């Protein structure tokens, strides 16, 4: 892979939510790319109150040399508008991954504060083995948050106080995202609170 994706800090995994999108349309490169580029604005609209895009990266297949030559996976920083519309590189034949790195706007007792690189949205396409030819087997979209501001079970009292203000905002955004995508949230995991996460946020533990 090329580009500068590896130099960017990754958010931790306080919580991650995933939506399985299946194989779009006829499963062609154009259909997968269209799904990726339409999924980004739908996420942005659903999380407009909570997330602000800071940067975007695309993983894509780019043909090189003769038609028989294998496609090359490229990773590039790409331009993205505030509404989530991404400018795809002209040499991309199919977008197999898209990442939006986001700041998170938190409500606090002193007003709204923005935490940089605190969330990451990702679109990912699963390709069939190379010997089977270029074929997409599945696609999914994920959101991961790297800050603890919506967990009633948080260990830190400040984080629990933030959860009172921000947990309902996260729930609304996750529900809006699910509706916008037309598919349910089926995957949710937390490294920090594995027993206290659900499809729409975190839940108190007994």
N, C-alpha and C positions, 0 to 999 in steps of 0.2 A: 504494500500500500504506500501511497505517497500523500503529500499534503502535511498539514500541521496539527491534525486531530490529536495525536498522542501527546502534544505538549499542554493540552488543556486539562485542568484539574477536574476530576469527576466528583459528583456529589455522593455522599454516603447513602446508605439504604435504610433510612428510618422506616420508610414504607414504599412499596411499589404496587401498582395496579395495572392489570393487563386486559386487553380486549382482543379476542381472536377474531380476525376479519375474514378468514378463509381465502379462497382463490378468487380474485375478482374477474368478472366477465369471462372472456375466453382464455384467461391466464396468460395472455401475451405480454410482452415487455411494455407495450403502450398502456395496457390496462393496469398493470402493476404500478407504473409510474404515475398514472392518473390518480390511482387510489392514494399513493403516498402524498402527492401534492395537494389533494383535496382533504386528506386527513389532518394535515397541519393546520389549515385555517379553522377547521371544526374544533380542534383542540384549543386553539387560541381564543375562539369565541366563548367556549365553555368556561375557560379559566381567565377570562378578561379581568375579573376582579382580583385575581390572586397571583397570576404569573405575568411577567414581562420578558419577552425574548431578548437575550443578549447576543447570541451568536447561533449560527446554524452550520451543519455539516451534512454532506451527502455522500453515501457509498453508492457507486454505480458501476455498471459494466460498460467498458469502452472498447470498441473493436480496434484492433491494431493489425496492420499489415494485410496480407491476402485474406479473402473471405473464409478460408479454411483455418486461419489462425485462431487460437482460443481468445475469448474476451479477457480483458484485463480489468481487475477490480481497482478502481480509483477512489480515494477519499479526499474530498476537497471542502474547504470552507466555502459556503455559498451565501449570496445575498438573500435576505429575508425581510419582508415588510412587516410593519407593526401588526397587520392583520393575519400574519402567518403565511402569506403567499411567498413561495420560495422560487428563486430563479435557478433553474436546473442548468448545469453546464451543457453547451451545445454538442459535445461529443458523447453524451450519455445515451446509451441505447436502452437501458432499463435501470431505474433507481431501485436498489435492493435495500437501502437503509437511509434513514433521514433522522437527524438529531437536532432538537431545539434545546439549547441551554438557556435556562431562565433564572431571573431573579424572582424572589417571592416577596409579595407585599403583605406584611403582617399588621394587624390591628393591635395596638398596645394602649396602655392607659395614657400615654403621651401622644397618641396619634399613630399614623401609619408609617412604618419603616420598611425600607427595601433591603433585603438580604441577597447579595449577589451570588450567582451560581449555586442556588439552593434547591433547584429542581431541574429535572431533565426529562423531556418527552422524546420518545423514540418510535419510529416505524421500522419494522424489520420484515424482510421477505426471506423465507426458507427455500433454498434452491435444492433441486434433486442432485444426486451424485453426478459428477462431471461426465462419467461414462454414459449416462442416460440422456445427455444433451441438455440444453438450456430449458429448464422447466421449473416453474414456481410451484412448490407443494403447499405452502401456507403463508399467510401474512398476519401480523399482529401489531398492535400499538401499545405502548407502555408509558406510564408516568412514574417516576421515582422522586421522592423528596428526601433531602439530606439534612433537614432541620427538624427539631422536635418541638412543635408548636401547636399540636392538635391531639395530644395523647392524654386522656384523663389519668392514665396509669404512669405518666412520666415520673421519673425519680426526682427531678429538680422542681422545686416549688414554683419557680418562675415559669417553667415550661407548662406546668399544670394551669397556672393563671392564664397564660397565653391560649391554652386549649379552650378555655371558656369562650373566648372571643373568636377564635379562628377555626375550631372544629366544625361549626355549622357552615362556615364559608367553604371549607374543603368538601364537605358532604354535598352542598349544592352544586359545586363545580363538577364533582365526579358524576353526579346524577345527570347534569346537563351534558357532559361528555358522552355518557352512555346513550342518551337519547339522540344526540347529534350523529353518532356513529351507527345507530340502528342495530347495535349488538350489545349484549350484556357484559358487564365486568365479571370475568370468571376466575381471574388469577389475582391474588393479593398476598403479599408476603412482607414480613418485617424481620430484619436482622435483630433489631433492638427489642421489639415487642411481639414475638411470634404468636403469642396466645391472645393478643389484644387488637387484631386487625380484622376488618371486614371489608365488604365491597365498597362501602361509602365512607371509610375512615377508620378511626380507632374506637374501641369500646372499652368501658371499664372492666376490670377483672375482679373476681370475687376474692 
